[in-house]
Amino acid sequence: MTNLKALRPMIQITFPDGALKSFEAPITGLEIATGISKSLAKVAVAIRVNGELWDLTREITSDAEIELVTTKQDEALEIIRHDTAHLMAQAVQALYPETQVTIGPAIENGFYYDFYREESFTPEDLEKIEAKMHKLVDENINIVREEWDRDKAITFFKGLGEEYKAELIEAIPAGDTITLYRQGDFIDLCRGPHLPSTGRIGKAFKLMKLAGAYWRGDSNNAMLQRIYGTAWATEKQLAEHLTMLEEAEKRDHRRLGKQMELFHLQPEAPGSVFWHPKGWATYRTLQDYMRKRLTQGGYKEVNTPILVDRKLWEQSGHWEKFREHMFTTEDGDQGDAMAMKPMNCPCHLQIFKQGTKSYRDLPMRMAEFGCCHRNESSGALHGLMRVRAMVQDDAHIFCTEDQIVSETQEFCRLLKLIYKDLGFDSIHVRFSDRPETRAGSDETWDKAENALLEATKQAGLEYVLNPGEGAFYGPKLEFVLKDAIGREWQCGTLQADFVLPERLNATYIGEDGEKHHPVMLHRAILGTFERFMGILIEDCAGRFPTWLAPVQVAVVPVSGDNNDYAQEVYDQLKTAGLRCDIDLRNEKMNYKIREYSHGKVPAIFVVGRREAEEKTVAIRRLGSTSQEILALQTAIDTLKIEARSPADNAQD
């Protein structure tokens, strides 16, 4: 009898460390993992075969380089979240068979799936769906990859009444392989990869909210119902995330902005902020701090027009790239289109071009707190975090190619200093290279990317690659902060631009006596003041450091008999330059103290008969139940030190 096993071909599998091992073909990633150890097989979620992510159960039939992906790796979470989206869709159709499923991707921290259903889902439905998902996990249903003929797949889904799925498949070019994933009676269109079974998904998920979404994002199409969820590798991670969300809700800058009387927004000016006196005090203090740090860093401040002729935006390339996000108007005399600037760079080039520049003038560091406008969709607007009217802490460094490294190093030093002053110590960097649609030649992009990479290395920055996310005119570094509850915010940027100076014909006279185009380093640290204010409010939960607090100290008399001394204390605080408040209302002292604590005032000076006689104050600090008795002048001097900005301290 022929030994069939002996006829199975042998294949060579190369492991990440370069080790080679022979296996009988076909073999799956799950079998390879199990052969190494059962514990590895339990945490494996996928296998990378020749650089491509595959299901653990997909057969490898020829020599290959492989890497097992485990729950410890970033790719694992995306797979788990995508699997959970499929699990939710299966649960929805099991409970509500009339529902059509459309698209359900993994997203940051979770997933969503869009459904078409005549009846609206309710929060109670989400509870039922989540319970059904738990049951499907317990059933440990195999998840099986299948390859289908395109036309057969279209016919199949139309037969199920799944018109949206059929439309998705019809958009796939004829001849392409169609992959479907089956788990029990549920089958879905997907490229994969997926886990071997529903049991491997685990129960570290939760359905979060309902929203509306147009099919394919087009308002002319049907309105779908979107269910959002969050999913994690472990239930501990899920619990930590839910705790973070609870804390984030408490810190929501919109809620605190109202509570602390900082700002408001209203429908008559969508995406534009109404700053109240307290909020504007902090805003101006932050801007003054930045202005001092920039002056110390050798920047010259400028100011450029908000409304600029479209011709300049066409020449720079912004008209083509950003036209849909630009507010425009017609010039009444000339009839030419004018645009409110969405950024400052073309205007700064106009200043650079005035007069002849020499290499001796470089580097030239030009800064502007420029008021910009972008026509963000109404659905994207979100408090201070996403607005239409904004002020950027923008600057452009005009330099020679030889100065890119030193200017990048100096910028990174300044950025780290400012972030530290503002309470952010955890920073990481993303390097974004050329996008598909871009200005400039490949040779120019090679030069720009190589220069910025070298500068990044020289500055001692560790970075991760963010492929294809550069600006249309040059590669960029993105600086990402981590706040007090672990959320990440991309704020600072540095972009190396060889394109715009050439497009707008900006030149300097080089050491050789010839004209050269400068390199333009676009850079920001905060990003926009509006968004950074939102981040600051949430990072410190409204409890600003004394130097940034809208009201730095409040004076509260014990009773009306102490109003005269309270007024005296208040006057001296004002004279000392402190932002202070006084409460002489006919209310109980404890009521007033609670109000100021609610408003996050760092210090309250309580004054009574004894304090008036001894010229002292009783200091109550925010968050503390105890108080400290100090001589009035000592208390004022102490508070003045706390109220100095880090930039002022640097000047001493």
C-alpha positions as CSV (number, residue, x, y, z in Angstrom):
1,M,0.0,0.0,0.0
2,T,1.3,3.5,-0.9
3,N,2.2,5.6,2.2
4,L,0.2,8.8,1.4
5,K,2.0,10.7,4.2
6,A,5.3,9.9,2.7
7,L,4.1,11.6,-0.5
8,R,3.4,14.9,1.2
9,P,5.9,17.5,0.1
10,M,8.3,19.2,2.5
11,I,8.5,23.0,2.8
12,Q,11.0,25.3,4.5
13,I,9.6,27.7,7.1
14,T,11.9,30.7,8.0
15,F,11.3,32.1,11.5
16,P,11.9,35.8,12.5
17,D,15.3,34.9,14.1
18,G,16.4,33.4,10.8
19,A,16.0,29.8,11.9
20,L,14.9,27.3,9.2
21,K,12.6,24.3,9.9
22,S,11.1,21.7,7.5
23,F,7.4,20.8,7.7
24,E,5.1,18.6,5.7
25,A,2.8,20.6,3.6
26,P,0.2,21.9,4.0
27,I,0.6,23.3,7.5
28,T,-1.3,26.1,9.3
29,G,0.0,28.8,11.6
30,L,-2.0,27.2,14.4
31,E,-0.2,23.9,13.9
32,I,3.2,25.7,13.9
33,A,2.3,27.6,17.1
34,T,1.1,24.4,18.8
35,G,4.3,22.6,17.8
36,I,6.3,25.3,19.6
37,S,4.2,25.4,22.8
38,K,0.5,25.2,23.8
39,S,0.8,28.5,25.6
40,L,2.0,30.2,22.4
41,A,-1.0,28.7,20.5
42,K,-3.4,30.2,23.1
43,V,-2.1,33.8,22.6
44,A,-1.5,33.6,18.9
45,V,-4.1,35.5,16.8
46,A,-2.7,35.4,13.3
47,I,0.4,34.6,11.3
48,R,2.4,36.9,8.9
49,V,3.3,34.9,5.8
50,N,5.8,36.6,3.5
51,G,4.8,39.9,5.0
52,E,1.0,39.4,4.7
53,L,-1.3,38.7,7.6
54,W,-3.1,35.4,7.4
55,D,-5.6,33.4,9.4
56,L,-4.0,30.9,11.8
57,T,-6.1,28.2,10.1
58,R,-5.1,29.1,6.5
59,E,-2.9,26.4,4.9
60,I,0.7,27.3,4.0
61,T,1.7,25.1,0.9
62,S,5.1,26.4,-0.1
63,D,8.3,27.8,1.4
64,A,7.7,30.9,3.4
65,E,9.0,33.4,5.9
66,I,6.6,33.6,8.9
67,E,6.0,35.5,12.1
68,L,3.3,34.6,14.7
69,V,1.3,37.5,15.9
70,T,0.2,37.3,19.5
71,T,-2.1,39.3,21.7
72,K,0.9,41.4,22.9
73,Q,1.2,43.0,19.4
74,D,-0.7,46.0,18.0
75,E,-2.0,44.0,15.0
76,A,-3.7,41.6,17.4
77,L,-6.1,44.3,18.8
78,E,-7.2,45.2,15.3
79,I,-8.0,41.6,14.5
80,I,-9.9,41.1,17.8
81,R,-11.9,44.3,17.2
82,H,-12.7,43.3,13.6
83,D,-13.8,39.8,14.8
84,T,-16.0,41.5,17.4
85,A,-17.6,43.6,14.7
86,H,-18.5,40.3,12.9
87,L,-19.7,38.8,16.1
88,M,-22.0,41.8,16.7
89,A,-23.4,41.5,13.1
90,Q,-24.1,37.8,13.7
91,A,-25.9,38.6,16.9
92,V,-27.9,41.4,15.3
93,Q,-29.1,39.1,12.5
94,A,-29.9,36.3,14.9
95,L,-32.1,38.6,16.9
96,Y,-33.4,40.8,14.1
97,P,-33.3,38.7,10.9
98,E,-34.7,41.5,8.7
99,T,-31.6,43.6,9.3
100,Q,-29.1,44.1,6.4
101,V,-25.4,44.4,7.3
102,T,-23.2,46.8,5.4
103,I,-19.7,47.7,6.6
104,G,-18.0,47.0,10.0
105,P,-14.4,48.0,10.5
106,A,-12.1,48.1,13.5
107,I,-11.4,51.6,14.7
108,E,-9.3,53.2,17.4
109,N,-10.3,51.5,20.7
110,G,-13.0,49.4,19.2
111,F,-15.3,48.9,16.2
112,Y,-18.6,49.7,14.6
113,Y,-21.0,48.2,12.2
114,D,-23.6,49.9,10.0
115,F,-27.0,48.3,9.6
116,Y,-30.1,48.9,7.5
117,R,-33.3,48.3,9.4
118,E,-36.7,49.9,9.2
119,E,-37.2,50.0,13.0
120,S,-34.7,51.9,15.1
121,F,-32.4,50.2,17.5
122,T,-32.8,51.2,21.2
123,P,-30.4,51.2,24.2
124,E,-32.3,48.1,25.4
125,D,-31.6,46.4,22.0
126,L,-27.9,47.0,22.6
127,E,-28.1,45.0,25.9
128,K,-29.8,42.1,24.1
129,I,-27.2,42.2,21.3
130,E,-24.4,42.2,23.8
131,A,-25.9,39.2,25.7
132,K,-26.3,37.3,22.4
133,M,-22.6,38.0,21.6
134,H,-21.6,36.5,24.9
135,K,-23.6,33.3,24.0
136,L,-21.9,33.1,20.6
137,V,-18.5,33.3,22.3
138,D,-19.5,30.4,24.6
139,E,-20.6,28.4,21.6
140,N,-17.0,28.7,20.2
141,I,-18.2,28.6,16.6
142,N,-15.5,28.0,14.0
143,I,-14.6,31.0,11.7
144,V,-13.9,29.6,8.3
145,R,-12.4,31.4,5.3
146,E,-13.9,30.7,1.9
147,E,-13.0,31.9,-1.6
148,W,-15.9,32.5,-3.9
149,D,-16.5,33.4,-7.5
150,R,-17.5,37.1,-7.7
151,D,-20.7,36.6,-9.6
152,K,-21.7,33.7,-7.4
153,A,-21.2,35.9,-4.3
154,I,-23.3,38.7,-5.7
155,T,-26.2,36.2,-6.5
156,F,-25.8,34.7,-3.1
157,F,-26.2,38.0,-1.1
158,K,-29.0,39.3,-3.3
159,G,-30.8,36.0,-2.6
160,L,-30.4,36.8,1.1
161,G,-31.8,40.3,0.6
162,E,-28.4,41.7,1.4
163,E,-28.4,44.5,-1.3
164,Y,-25.7,46.5,0.4
165,K,-23.3,43.5,0.5
166,A,-24.1,42.8,-3.1
167,E,-23.3,46.4,-4.1
168,L,-19.9,46.2,-2.3
169,I,-19.0,43.0,-4.2
170,E,-20.1,44.5,-7.5
171,A,-17.6,47.3,-7.0
172,I,-14.8,44.7,-6.8
173,P,-13.1,44.2,-10.2
174,A,-14.1,41.1,-12.1
175,G,-11.5,38.4,-11.6
176,D,-10.4,39.4,-8.1
177,T,-10.7,36.8,-5.4
178,I,-13.7,37.2,-3.2
179,T,-13.1,36.0,0.4
180,L,-16.1,35.3,2.7
181,Y,-15.9,34.3,6.3
182,R,-18.5,31.9,7.7
183,Q,-19.3,31.5,11.4
184,G,-22.3,29.2,11.8
185,D,-25.2,30.4,9.8
186,F,-23.7,33.9,9.4
187,I,-21.5,34.7,6.5
188,D,-19.8,38.0,5.7
189,L,-17.6,39.6,3.0
190,C,-14.2,40.3,4.4
191,R,-10.4,40.2,3.5
192,G,-9.5,38.9,7.0
193,P,-7.6,37.7,8.8
194,H,-9.8,36.4,11.6
195,L,-9.4,34.2,14.7
196,P,-10.0,30.5,14.4
197,S,-13.3,30.6,16.4
198,T,-15.7,32.9,18.2
199,G,-14.5,31.5,21.5
200,R,-11.0,33.0,20.9
201,I,-12.5,36.5,20.8
202,G,-13.2,36.4,24.5
203,K,-15.7,38.7,26.3
204,A,-13.6,41.8,26.7
205,F,-16.0,43.9,24.7
206,K,-18.9,46.3,25.3
207,L,-21.4,48.0,23.0
208,M,-21.2,51.7,23.6
209,K,-23.7,53.9,21.6
210,L,-25.9,54.3,18.6
211,A,-25.5,56.8,15.8
212,G,-26.7,57.6,12.3
213,A,-24.6,57.2,9.2
214,Y,-25.3,57.6,5.5
215,W,-24.5,54.7,3.2
216,R,-21.0,55.3,1.9
217,G,-21.0,58.7,3.6
218,D,-23.2,60.3,1.0
219,S,-26.2,62.3,2.3
220,N,-28.1,61.3,-0.9
221,N,-28.0,57.7,0.2
222,A,-30.1,55.8,2.8
223,M,-29.5,56.6,6.4
224,L,-28.1,53.6,8.3
225,Q,-27.9,52.8,12.0
226,R,-24.4,52.5,13.4
227,I,-23.6,50.6,16.5
228,Y,-20.3,51.4,18.2
229,G,-18.4,49.1,20.5
230,T,-15.1,48.8,22.3
231,A,-13.0,45.6,22.4
232,W,-9.8,44.6,24.1
233,A,-7.5,41.6,24.4
234,T,-8.3,41.1,28.1
235,E,-11.1,42.0,30.5
236,K,-8.6,43.9,32.6
237,Q,-7.9,46.1,29.6
238,L,-11.6,46.6,29.0
239,A,-12.2,47.6,32.6
240,E,-9.3,50.1,32.5
241,H,-10.7,51.6,29.3
242,L,-14.2,52.0,30.7
243,T,-12.7,53.6,33.8
244,M,-10.8,56.0,31.6
245,L,-14.0,56.8,29.7
246,E,-15.7,57.6,33.0
247,E,-12.9,59.8,34.0
248,A,-12.9,61.5,30.6
249,E,-16.5,62.3,30.9
250,K,-15.9,64.0,34.3
251,R,-13.1,66.0,32.6
252,D,-15.0,66.9,29.4
253,H,-13.8,70.4,28.6
254,R,-17.3,71.4,27.4
255,R,-18.8,70.6,30.8
256,L,-16.0,72.2,32.7
257,G,-16.0,75.2,30.4
258,K,-19.6,75.9,31.4
259,Q,-19.0,75.1,35.1
260,M,-15.9,77.3,35.3
261,E,-17.5,80.0,33.1
262,L,-14.7,79.8,30.5
263,F,-16.4,79.8,27.1
264,H,-19.5,78.7,25.2
265,L,-20.5,77.9,21.7
266,Q,-23.8,78.5,20.0
267,P,-25.6,77.7,16.7
268,E,-25.4,81.2,15.3
269,A,-21.6,80.9,15.0
270,P,-20.9,77.1,14.5
271,G,-17.3,76.2,15.2
272,S,-16.4,79.6,16.7
273,V,-15.7,80.1,20.4
274,F,-17.3,82.8,22.6
275,W,-14.6,83.3,25.2
276,H,-15.8,84.6,28.6
277,P,-13.6,86.8,30.8
278,K,-12.2,83.9,32.8
279,G,-11.5,81.7,29.8
280,W,-9.9,84.6,27.9
281,A,-7.7,85.3,30.9
282,T,-6.2,81.8,30.7
283,Y,-6.1,82.0,26.9
284,R,-4.1,85.2,26.9
285,T,-1.8,83.9,29.7
286,L,-1.0,80.9,27.5
287,Q,-0.4,83.1,24.5
288,D,1.8,85.5,26.5
289,Y,3.8,82.5,27.7
290,M,4.2,81.2,24.2
291,R,5.2,84.6,22.9
292,K,8.0,84.8,25.6
293,R,9.3,81.4,24.8
294,L,9.4,82.1,21.1
295,T,11.2,85.4,21.7
296,Q,13.7,83.5,23.8
297,G,14.1,81.0,20.9
298,G,15.0,83.7,18.4
299,Y,11.6,84.0,16.6
300,K,10.3,87.3,15.1
301,E,6.6,87.7,15.3
302,V,4.6,88.9,12.3
303,N,0.9,89.3,11.4
304,T,-0.7,88.6,8.0
305,P,-4.1,89.2,6.4
306,I,-7.0,86.8,7.0
307,L,-8.5,87.4,3.6
308,V,-6.3,86.7,0.6
309,D,-6.9,86.5,-3.2
310,R,-7.4,83.0,-4.5
311,K,-4.5,83.5,-7.0
312,L,-2.0,83.1,-4.1
313,W,-3.7,79.9,-3.0
314,E,-3.6,78.5,-6.6
315,Q,0.0,79.3,-6.9
316,S,0.9,77.6,-3.6
317,G,-1.3,74.5,-4.4
318,H,-3.6,75.0,-1.4
319,W,-6.6,75.8,-3.7
320,E,-6.4,72.4,-5.3
321,K,-5.8,70.5,-2.1
322,F,-8.0,72.5,0.4
323,R,-10.6,74.4,-1.6
324,E,-13.5,72.5,-0.1
325,H,-12.3,73.5,3.4
326,M,-11.8,77.2,2.5
327,F,-14.4,79.9,3.2
328,T,-14.5,82.2,0.1
329,T,-16.1,85.5,-0.9
330,E,-16.1,87.8,-3.9
331,D,-14.2,91.0,-4.1
332,G,-16.9,93.6,-4.7
333,D,-14.7,95.8,-7.0
334,Q,-12.7,93.3,-8.9
335,G,-15.0,90.2,-8.9
336,D,-12.1,88.0,-7.9
337,A,-12.6,85.2,-5.4
338,M,-11.0,85.8,-2.0
339,A,-10.4,83.1,0.6
340,M,-10.1,83.2,4.4
341,K,-6.7,81.7,5.1
342,P,-6.8,78.1,6.3
343,M,-3.1,78.3,7.2
344,N,-0.3,81.0,7.2
345,C,2.5,79.6,5.1
346,P,1.9,81.3,1.8
347,C,1.6,84.7,3.6
348,H,4.8,84.2,5.5
349,L,6.6,83.5,2.1
350,Q,5.3,86.9,1.0
351,I,7.1,88.6,3.9
352,F,10.3,86.6,3.2
353,K,10.2,87.8,-0.4
354,Q,10.2,91.5,0.5
355,G,13.7,92.7,-0.2
356,T,16.8,90.7,-1.0
357,K,17.8,88.0,1.5
358,S,21.3,86.7,1.9
359,Y,22.6,83.4,3.3
360,R,23.8,85.5,6.2
361,D,20.1,86.3,7.1
362,L,19.4,82.6,7.6
363,P,18.0,80.9,9.5
364,M,15.0,83.3,9.7
365,R,12.4,82.2,12.3
366,M,9.1,83.8,11.6
367,A,6.2,83.3,14.0
368,E,2.5,84.3,14.0
369,F,-0.5,83.7,16.2
370,G,-2.5,83.5,13.0
371,C,-6.3,83.5,12.9
372,C,-7.3,80.8,10.4
373,H,-10.6,79.4,9.2
374,R,-11.5,76.0,7.9
375,N,-14.9,74.9,6.7
376,E,-15.2,71.7,8.8
377,S,-18.4,69.8,8.3
378,S,-20.9,70.4,11.1
379,G,-20.9,66.8,12.1
380,A,-17.1,67.0,12.8
381,L,-17.3,70.0,15.1
382,H,-16.6,69.1,18.7
383,G,-16.3,71.8,21.4
384,L,-12.8,73.3,21.4
385,M,-11.3,70.2,19.9
386,R,-12.6,70.7,16.3
387,V,-13.6,74.3,15.3
388,R,-13.8,76.4,12.2
389,A,-12.1,79.5,13.6
390,M,-8.8,78.9,15.2
391,V,-5.5,80.6,16.1
392,Q,-2.4,78.6,15.3
393,D,0.9,78.9,17.2
394,D,2.4,78.8,13.8
395,A,6.0,79.6,12.7
396,H,8.2,79.0,9.6
397,I,11.9,78.7,9.6
398,F,13.6,79.7,6.4
399,C,17.0,78.1,6.2
400,T,19.6,76.4,4.0
401,E,19.8,72.7,3.5
402,D,22.9,72.6,5.8
403,Q,20.8,74.2,8.6
404,I,18.0,71.6,8.6
405,V,19.6,69.4,11.2
406,S,20.6,72.2,13.7
407,E,17.2,73.9,13.3
408,T,15.4,70.6,13.9
409,Q,17.4,70.0,17.0
410,E,16.7,73.5,18.3
411,F,13.0,73.1,17.6
412,C,12.8,69.8,19.4
413,R,14.6,71.4,22.4
414,L,12.0,74.2,22.5
415,L,9.1,71.9,22.0
416,K,10.2,69.6,24.9
417,L,10.7,72.6,27.2
418,I,7.2,74.0,26.5
419,Y,5.5,70.6,26.9
420,K,7.3,70.1,30.2
421,D,6.3,73.6,31.4
422,L,2.7,72.7,30.5
423,G,2.8,69.4,32.4
424,F,3.3,66.9,29.5
425,D,6.3,64.6,30.0
426,S,5.3,61.7,27.8
427,I,5.9,62.4,24.1
428,H,6.3,60.1,21.1
429,V,7.1,60.9,17.5
430,R,5.6,59.8,14.2
431,F,7.5,60.3,10.9
432,S,5.0,60.8,8.0
433,D,6.5,60.3,4.5
434,R,5.2,61.2,1.0
435,P,1.5,60.9,0.3
436,E,0.2,59.5,-3.0
437,T,-1.0,62.9,-4.1
438,R,1.7,65.5,-3.7
439,A,3.6,68.4,-5.2
440,G,7.2,68.2,-6.3
441,S,9.4,65.6,-7.9
442,D,10.4,62.3,-6.4
443,E,14.0,63.7,-6.4
444,T,12.8,66.6,-4.3
445,W,10.9,64.3,-1.9
446,D,14.0,62.0,-1.6
447,K,16.0,65.0,-0.5
448,A,13.4,66.3,1.9
449,E,12.8,62.9,3.5
450,N,16.5,62.1,3.9
451,A,17.2,65.5,5.4
452,L,14.4,65.3,7.9
453,L,15.3,61.7,8.8
454,E,18.9,62.7,9.4
455,A,17.7,65.6,11.5
456,T,15.5,63.4,13.5
457,K,18.3,61.0,14.3
458,Q,20.7,63.8,15.2
459,A,18.1,65.2,17.5
460,G,18.0,61.9,19.3
461,L,14.3,61.3,18.6
462,E,12.9,57.8,18.4
463,Y,10.0,57.6,15.9
464,V,7.6,55.2,14.3
465,L,6.8,55.4,10.6
466,N,3.4,56.8,9.6
467,P,3.4,55.9,5.8
468,G,1.8,58.2,3.3
469,E,0.6,60.8,5.8
470,G,3.0,63.7,4.9
471,A,1.8,67.1,3.8
472,F,1.4,67.5,0.1
473,Y,4.5,69.6,0.0
474,G,6.8,67.7,2.3
475,P,7.4,65.0,5.0
476,K,6.6,65.8,8.6
477,L,7.2,64.8,12.2
478,E,4.2,64.6,14.4
479,F,4.6,65.0,18.2
480,V,2.0,63.1,20.2
481,L,1.3,63.9,23.9
482,K,-0.1,61.5,26.5
483,D,-2.4,63.2,29.0
484,A,-3.1,62.4,32.7
485,I,-5.6,59.6,31.9
486,G,-3.5,58.0,29.1
487,R,-5.1,59.5,26.0
488,E,-2.9,60.6,23.2
489,W,-3.1,63.9,21.4
490,Q,-1.2,64.8,18.2
491,C,-0.2,68.5,18.7
492,G,3.2,69.6,17.4
493,T,4.5,69.2,13.9
494,L,7.6,69.9,11.9
495,Q,7.5,69.7,8.1
496,A,10.4,70.0,5.7
497,D,9.3,71.8,2.6
498,F,11.4,72.2,-0.6
499,V,8.3,72.8,-2.7
500,L,6.5,76.0,-1.7
501,P,9.5,78.3,-1.7
502,E,10.1,77.2,-5.3
503,R,6.4,77.5,-6.3
504,L,6.2,81.0,-4.8
505,N,9.7,82.0,-6.1
506,A,11.3,82.8,-2.7
507,T,15.1,83.1,-3.0
508,Y,18.2,84.2,-1.1
509,I,21.7,85.0,-2.4
510,G,24.0,82.1,-1.5
511,E,27.7,82.2,-0.5
512,D,28.4,81.6,-4.2
513,G,26.6,84.8,-5.2
514,E,23.8,82.8,-6.9
515,K,20.1,82.7,-6.1
516,H,18.8,79.7,-4.2
517,H,15.4,78.6,-2.8
518,P,15.4,78.4,1.0
519,V,14.2,75.3,2.8
520,M,11.0,76.1,4.6
521,L,10.4,74.3,7.9
522,H,6.7,74.5,8.9
523,R,6.4,74.1,12.6
524,A,3.8,74.3,15.4
525,I,4.0,73.2,19.1
526,L,0.5,73.6,20.5
527,G,-1.2,73.3,17.1
528,T,-4.1,75.6,17.7
529,F,-4.8,77.5,20.9
530,E,-8.4,76.4,20.9
531,R,-7.7,72.7,20.8
532,F,-4.8,72.9,23.2
533,M,-7.0,74.8,25.7
534,G,-9.4,71.9,25.5
535,I,-6.6,69.4,26.0
536,L,-5.3,71.4,29.0
537,I,-8.7,71.6,30.6
538,E,-9.2,67.9,30.4
539,D,-5.6,67.0,31.3
540,C,-5.8,68.9,34.6
541,A,-9.6,68.4,35.1
542,G,-10.0,72.2,35.2
543,R,-7.4,72.5,38.0
544,F,-5.0,74.8,36.2
545,P,-1.6,75.5,37.8
546,T,-1.7,78.8,39.6
547,W,0.0,80.7,36.7
548,L,-2.7,79.6,34.2
549,A,-5.7,79.7,36.5
550,P,-8.4,82.2,35.4
551,V,-8.9,83.4,39.0
552,Q,-5.7,82.7,41.0
553,V,-7.1,83.7,44.4
554,A,-10.5,84.6,45.9
555,V,-11.1,86.7,49.0
556,V,-14.0,85.5,51.2
557,P,-14.9,87.4,54.4
558,V,-16.3,85.3,57.3
559,S,-19.2,87.8,57.6
560,G,-20.3,91.2,56.5
561,D,-18.4,92.8,59.4
562,N,-15.1,91.8,57.7
563,N,-15.9,93.3,54.3
564,D,-13.6,96.3,54.8
565,Y,-10.5,94.1,55.5
566,A,-11.5,91.8,52.6
567,Q,-11.6,94.8,50.3
568,E,-8.1,95.8,51.5
569,V,-6.7,92.3,50.9
570,Y,-8.3,92.3,47.4
571,D,-6.9,95.7,46.5
572,Q,-3.4,94.6,47.5
573,L,-3.7,91.4,45.5
574,K,-4.8,93.5,42.4
575,T,-1.8,95.8,42.9
576,A,0.5,92.8,43.0
577,G,-0.8,91.8,39.5
578,L,-2.7,88.7,40.6
579,R,-6.0,87.6,39.0
580,C,-8.3,87.8,42.0
581,D,-11.9,87.9,43.0
582,I,-13.8,89.1,46.1
583,D,-17.2,87.9,47.3
584,L,-19.1,90.4,49.4
585,R,-22.5,88.9,48.9
586,N,-24.8,88.3,51.8
587,E,-24.3,84.5,51.7
588,K,-22.8,82.1,54.1
589,M,-19.0,81.7,54.0
590,N,-19.1,77.9,53.4
591,Y,-21.5,78.5,50.4
592,K,-19.0,80.9,48.9
593,I,-16.1,78.6,49.5
594,R,-17.9,75.7,47.8
595,E,-18.7,77.9,44.8
596,Y,-15.0,78.9,44.3
597,S,-13.9,75.3,44.8
598,H,-16.5,74.3,42.1
599,G,-14.8,77.0,39.9
600,K,-11.4,75.4,40.5
601,V,-9.8,78.5,42.1
602,P,-6.4,77.4,43.4
603,A,-6.4,79.5,46.6
604,I,-9.0,81.2,48.8
605,F,-8.0,83.8,51.3
606,V,-10.6,83.7,54.2
607,V,-10.6,86.7,56.4
608,G,-12.4,87.3,59.7
609,R,-12.1,89.5,62.8
610,R,-8.8,88.0,64.0
611,E,-7.2,88.2,60.5
612,A,-8.2,91.8,60.3
613,E,-6.7,92.6,63.6
614,E,-3.4,90.7,62.9
615,K,-3.2,91.6,59.2
616,T,-3.2,87.9,58.2
617,V,-5.2,85.6,55.9
618,A,-6.3,82.0,56.3
619,I,-5.4,80.2,53.1
620,R,-7.5,77.3,51.8
621,R,-6.0,75.4,48.9
622,L,-8.1,73.7,46.3
623,G,-8.7,70.1,47.2
624,S,-7.6,70.5,50.8
625,T,-9.7,70.8,54.0
626,S,-7.0,72.3,56.1
627,Q,-5.9,76.0,56.1
628,E,-2.7,77.9,56.7
629,I,-2.5,81.3,58.5
630,L,0.1,83.7,57.0
631,A,0.9,87.3,57.2
632,L,-0.9,89.1,54.4
633,Q,2.3,90.3,52.7
634,T,3.9,86.8,53.0
635,A,0.8,85.2,51.5
636,I,0.8,87.7,48.6
637,D,4.6,87.1,48.0
638,T,4.1,83.3,48.1
639,L,1.2,83.5,45.6
640,K,3.2,85.9,43.3
641,I,5.9,83.3,43.0
642,E,3.4,80.5,42.2
643,A,1.7,82.8,39.6
644,R,4.9,83.4,37.6
645,S,4.9,81.6,34.3
646,P,7.9,79.3,33.6
647,A,8.9,81.7,30.8
648,D,9.2,84.5,33.3
649,N,11.3,82.4,35.6
650,A,13.6,81.6,32.8
651,Q,14.3,85.4,32.3
652,D,15.6,85.9,35.8
